[in-house]
């Protein structure tokens, strides 16, 4: 009697895995691994620069680029066999073939991203932010014409979108290299000693910071993809999935604000710890968290007021409004949550951050979202309530860690990291 039920459950699990593989294979794996792994350079580079070791920062740039390129190799192999992987997991042949061809066009951009992300972190930890922002704006302006050129003018179709992404990433890399080559403030003169094999020795200390940072980012991003897939199990999946996607895209758009503030806080904390100023690192943490609280409240109020006026008709829009109206509560603690993650990264506590994220999101949010949304038939609202509960648990864990942080000890750890890296590259002192 239960055989059809087992078959149905197996099919549901298979479809879940297939959809998740599609999302990961397409773009998320690239973003998560590289954004997370480059966080190792943000921590170690920030400490080195704060400690007055700019030459060491140049070696760390080489090390970061090498590590990211190495991680791109297995990703590229997976992408080249993406069609086979998707067919193996039960996707339709046409969908698998389309996704397989699509990611092939993303390969040049994958390696370009592996090279330019460490450069942006390299500039960021020195407080050089404006060039990266200007270059990003320039690339953004050219991206839409590139999409039109590849998709319509050259007739690449869907593949043109991937080609445009790759071209934009390569263009970003070239512009950053040109900036470093021709800028007049002496960034390379202070930090660059030339290519050296010493930068690639004993990579374990760098990976000890980079891999937990990657885990922190991955755990937070993947959980949203899983909830979107759960929305497809609900009645009227066209409406629920579309409404969930609209809400999550809104979250992703607004997430850029705490992401920028978090990057600034992470760099400031790592710089101060590297300079052996734990009191200032603690002060920077307090200022950033208070600013995040204020910004979160303001954004929550504006978000609720704006969507309360704009969303009024059709089933999809009404569903979207129901979800978006919950965002004002969500953002009250999401801003602070993001800042706590960045501060943990800046202080070198990525490992405890990844543990907190894993427990709160995958032991709390996902099971609760499934129970409320699917089992208790609360629908998308249940999925959101489960996610909000998990984010709140995550924030509580991060606050407990922050309260118990010994900043004097973290400053000593930063000093030991700088000395260890400097010893590997035979750097005894820094000259500005």
C-alpha positions in Angstrom: 0.0 0.0 0.0 2.8 2.4 0.8 4.8 1.7 -2.3 3.3 4.6 -4.4 3.9 6.9 -1.5 7.6 5.9 -1.3 7.9 6.4 -5.1 6.3 9.8 -4.8 8.6 10.8 -2.0 11.6 9.6 -3.9 10.5 11.5 -7.0 10.1 14.7 -4.9 13.6 14.3 -3.4 15.0 13.6 -6.8 13.4 16.8 -8.2 14.6 18.7 -5.2 18.2 17.6 -5.8 17.9 18.3 -9.5 16.7 21.8 -9.0 19.3 22.5 -6.4 22.0 21.2 -8.7 20.7 23.5 -11.5 21.0 26.5 -9.2 24.5 25.6 -7.9 25.9 24.6 -11.2 24.7 27.7 -13.0 26.2 30.5 -10.8 26.0 30.1 -7.0 29.0 27.8 -6.8 31.2 30.4 -8.4 29.9 33.2 -6.2 30.0 31.4 -3.0 33.4 29.7 -3.2 35.1 32.8 -4.6 33.3 35.4 -2.4 33.9 33.2 0.6 37.5 32.2 -0.1 38.5 35.8 -0.9 37.4 36.5 2.7 40.6 34.9 3.8 42.5 37.6 2.1 40.3 40.2 3.8 41.2 38.9 7.2 44.9 38.1 6.8 45.5 41.1 4.5 43.8 43.5 6.8 45.9 42.3 9.7 49.1 42.6 7.7 48.4 46.1 6.5 47.3 47.2 10.0 50.5 45.7 11.4 52.6 47.8 9.0 53.5 45.0 6.6 52.4 46.2 3.1 55.0 44.0 1.4 53.3 41.0 3.0 50.0 42.2 1.6 51.5 41.8 -1.9 52.4 38.2 -1.2 49.0 37.5 0.2 47.4 38.9 -3.0 49.4 36.3 -5.0 48.4 33.6 -2.6 44.7 34.5 -2.7 44.7 34.5 -6.5 46.5 31.1 -6.6 44.0 29.5 -4.2 41.0 30.8 -6.0 42.3 29.7 -9.4 43.0 26.2 -8.0 39.4 26.0 -6.7 38.1 27.1 -10.1 39.6 24.0 -11.7 37.2 21.4 -10.1 34.3 23.9 -10.6 35.2 24.2 -14.3 35.3 20.4 -14.6 31.9 20.2 -13.1 30.6 22.8 -15.4 32.0 21.1 -18.5 30.0 18.0 -17.4 27.0 19.8 -16.2 24.6 18.4 -18.8 25.6 14.8 -17.8 25.2 15.6 -14.1 21.7 17.1 -14.6 20.5 14.2 -16.8 21.9 11.8 -14.2 19.8 13.5 -11.5 16.6 13.3 -13.5 16.4 16.6 -15.3 14.7 16.7 -18.7 17.2 16.3 -21.6 16.5 19.7 -23.1 16.9 21.5 -19.8 20.1 19.7 -19.0 21.6 20.4 -22.4 20.7 24.1 -22.2 22.2 24.5 -18.7 25.3 22.6 -19.8 25.9 24.9 -22.8 25.1 28.0 -20.7 27.7 27.3 -18.0 30.4 26.7 -20.7 30.0 30.3 -21.7 30.5 31.3 -18.0 34.0 29.6 -17.8 36.1 32.7 -18.9 34.3 34.8 -16.3 34.9 32.2 -13.6 38.6 32.5 -13.9 38.5 36.3 -14.3 36.5 36.5 -11.1 39.1 34.4 -9.3 41.8 36.9 -10.3 39.9 40.2 -9.8 38.2 39.5 -6.4 41.5 39.3 -4.6 42.5 42.6 -6.2 39.4 44.2 -4.8 40.1 42.8 -1.3 43.8 43.9 -1.8 42.6 47.5 -2.4 39.8 47.3 0.2 42.1 46.5 3.2 44.2 49.5 2.3 41.1 51.8 2.4 41.2 52.2 -1.4 37.5 51.8 -2.2 36.6 54.4 -4.8 38.5 52.9 -7.8 36.7 49.5 -7.4 33.3 51.3 -7.1 34.0 53.4 -10.2 35.1 50.4 -12.2 32.0 48.4 -11.1 29.8 51.3 -12.2 31.5 51.5 -15.6 31.1 47.7 -16.2 27.5 47.9 -15.1 26.8 50.7 -17.7 28.4 48.5 -20.5 26.7 45.3 -19.4 23.3 46.0 -20.8 24.7 46.9 -24.3 26.8 43.7 -24.1 23.7 41.6 -23.4 21.9 43.2 -26.4 25.0 42.6 -28.6 25.4 38.9 -27.7 21.7 37.9 -27.4 20.2 39.8 -30.3 22.8 41.3 -32.6 25.1 38.2 -32.7 22.2 35.8 -32.2 23.6 33.8 -29.3 20.2 33.7 -27.6 20.2 32.6 -24.0 23.9 31.8 -24.2 24.5 35.5 -24.9 23.6 36.3 -21.3 26.4 34.0 -20.1 28.8 35.4 -22.6 27.9 39.0 -21.4 28.6 38.0 -17.8 32.0 36.5 -18.7 32.9 39.6 -20.8 31.9 41.9 -17.9 34.1 39.9 -15.5 37.1 40.0 -17.8 36.6 43.7 -18.4 36.5 44.3 -14.6 39.8 42.4 -14.3 41.5 44.4 -17.1 40.3 47.7 -15.7 41.6 46.9 -12.2 45.0 45.9 -13.6 45.2 49.1 -15.7 44.3 51.1 -12.6 47.1 49.5 -10.6 49.5 50.0 -13.5 48.9 53.7 -14.0 47.8 55.1 -10.6 50.1 57.6 -9.0 49.7 57.1 -5.2 52.2 54.3 -5.1 50.0 51.3 -4.1 52.2 48.8 -6.0 55.4 50.4 -4.9 54.4 50.0 -1.2 53.1 46.4 -1.5 54.5 44.6 -4.6 57.9 42.9 -4.5 57.3 40.9 -7.7 56.1 37.4 -8.3 57.6 34.9 -5.9 57.2 31.1 -5.2 57.4 32.0 -1.5 53.8 33.3 -1.7 52.6 29.8 -2.6 54.2 27.9 0.2 52.3 26.5 3.2 48.9 27.5 2.2 47.2 25.9 5.2 47.1 29.0 7.4 45.4 31.0 4.6 42.9 28.2 4.0 42.2 28.0 7.8 40.7 31.5 7.4 39.4 31.2 3.8 37.4 27.9 4.0 35.4 28.8 7.1 34.7 32.2 5.5 33.4 30.3 2.4 31.3 28.1 4.7 29.7 31.2 6.4 28.7 32.6 3.0 27.6 29.3 1.5 25.4 28.3 4.4 23.6 31.7 4.3 23.0 31.7 0.5 22.1 28.1 -0.1 19.4 28.1 2.5 17.4 30.6 0.4 17.6 28.4 -2.6 16.3 25.5 -0.6 13.3 27.4 0.6 12.6 28.5 -3.0 12.5 24.9 -4.0 10.2 24.1 -1.1 7.8 26.7 -2.4 7.4 24.5 -5.5 5.9 21.8 -3.3 3.0 24.0 -2.2 -0.4 24.3 -4.0 -0.4 26.6 -6.9 3.4 26.4 -7.4 3.4 28.9 -10.2 2.1 31.6 -7.8 4.0 30.5 -4.7 7.4 30.1 -6.5 7.0 33.4 -8.3 6.0 35.3 -5.2 8.9 33.7 -3.2 11.3 34.6 -6.0 10.1 38.3 -6.0 10.5 38.5 -2.2 14.0 36.8 -2.3 15.2 39.0 -5.1 14.0 42.0 -3.1 16.0 40.6 -0.1 19.0 40.2 -2.4 18.8 43.7 -3.7 18.5 45.2 -0.2 21.2 42.9 1.1 23.8 45.0 -0.8 23.5 47.7 1.9 24.5 45.5 4.9 27.1 43.8 2.6 28.9 47.1 2.0 28.7 48.2 5.6 29.9 44.7 6.7 32.9 44.9 4.4 33.9 48.2 5.9 33.5 46.8 9.5 35.4 43.7 8.7 38.4 45.6 7.2 38.4 48.1 10.1 38.4 45.4 12.7 41.1 43.4 11.0 43.3 46.5 10.6 42.9 47.5 14.2 43.7 44.0 15.5 46.7 43.8 13.2 47.9 47.2 14.5 47.5 45.8 18.1 44.8 48.2 19.0 42.1 45.9 20.5 40.2 48.8 22.1 39.7 50.5 18.8 38.6 47.2 17.2 36.0 46.8 19.9 34.9 50.5 19.4 34.6 49.9 15.6 32.5 46.9 16.3 30.1 48.9 18.6 29.8 51.7 16.1 29.1 49.4 13.2 26.4 47.5 15.1 24.7 50.6 16.2 24.8 52.0 12.7 23.4 48.7 11.4 20.5 48.8 13.9 19.6 52.4 12.9 19.8 51.6 9.2 17.8 48.4 9.6 15.0 50.2 11.4 14.9 53.0 8.7 14.9 50.5 5.9 12.2 48.4 7.5 9.9 51.4 7.8 10.5 52.6 4.3 10.1 49.1 2.9 6.8 48.6 4.6 5.5 52.0 3.6 6.6 51.6 -0.1 5.2 48.1 -0.7 2.1 48.9 1.3 1.3 51.5 -1.4 2.4 49.8 -4.6 1.1 46.2 -4.2 -2.7 45.9 -4.5 -4.0 43.7 -7.3 -3.8 40.2 -9.0 -3.1 37.0 -7.1 0.7 37.1 -7.7 1.0 40.7 -6.5 -1.2 40.0 -3.5 0.9 37.0 -2.5 4.1 39.1 -3.0 2.7 41.8 -0.8 1.9 39.4 1.9 5.5 38.2 1.9 7.1 41.6 1.5 5.0 43.0 4.3 6.9 40.6 6.6 10.2 41.9 5.4 10.0 45.0 7.6 10.2 42.7 10.7 12.9 40.6 9.1 15.1 43.6 8.4 15.0 44.7 12.1 17.5 42.0 12.9 18.9 41.0 9.5 21.1 44.1 9.2 22.7 43.4 12.6 23.0 39.7 11.7 25.1 40.6 8.6 27.3 42.9 10.5 28.0 40.3 13.2 29.1 37.9 10.4 31.5 40.5 9.0 32.9 41.3 12.4 33.5 37.6 13.1 35.4 37.4 9.7 37.4 40.5 10.5 38.4 39.2 13.9 39.4 35.8 12.4 36.5 33.9 14.1 35.0 32.5 10.8 35.0 28.9 12.2 32.6 29.6 15.0 30.6 31.7 12.6 30.2 28.8 10.2 29.1 26.5 13.1 26.5 29.0 14.3 25.1 29.4 10.7 25.0 25.6 10.2 23.1 25.0 13.5 20.7 27.9 13.2 19.9 27.6 9.5 20.1 23.9 8.8 19.1 22.5 12.2 16.6 25.3 12.9 15.3 27.3 9.9 15.0 24.6 7.2 13.3 21.9 9.4 10.9 24.5 10.9 10.2 26.0 7.5 9.3 22.5 6.2 7.2 21.7 9.2 5.2 25.0 9.2 5.0 25.5 5.4 4.5 21.9 4.2 3.3 19.7 7.1 1.1 22.3 8.9 0.1 23.7 5.5 0.8 27.3 6.3 2.1 27.8 2.8 4.7 30.4 2.0 4.0 32.3 5.2 5.1 29.2 7.1 8.3 29.0 5.0 9.1 32.7 5.9 8.3 32.2 9.6 10.7 29.3 9.7 13.4 31.3 8.0 12.9 34.3 10.2 13.2 32.1 13.3 16.4 30.6 12.0 17.9 34.0 11.3 16.9 35.1 14.8 18.6 32.1 16.3 21.7 32.9 14.2 21.8 36.4 15.6 21.4 35.2 19.2 24.4 32.9 18.7 26.5 35.7 17.1 25.7 38.1 19.9 26.7 35.5 22.6 30.1 35.1 20.8 30.5 38.9 20.5 29.8 39.5 24.2 32.4 36.9 25.1 35.1 38.0 22.6 38.4 38.7 24.3 39.8 41.5 22.1 43.2 41.4 23.7 43.5 37.7 22.8 42.3 38.4 19.2 45.0 41.0 18.8 47.6 38.5 19.9 46.2 36.0 17.4 46.4 38.6 14.7 50.1 39.4 15.6 51.0 35.7 15.5 49.3 35.3 12.1 51.2 38.3 10.6 54.5 37.0 12.0 53.9 33.5 10.7 53.1 34.8 7.2 56.0 37.2 7.2 58.4 34.4 8.2 57.2 32.3 5.3 58.1 35.1 2.9 61.3 36.3 4.6 59.8 39.7 5.4 61.3 41.3 8.5 60.0 44.9 8.3 57.9 47.1 6.2 58.8 50.3 4.5 56.2 52.9 3.4 
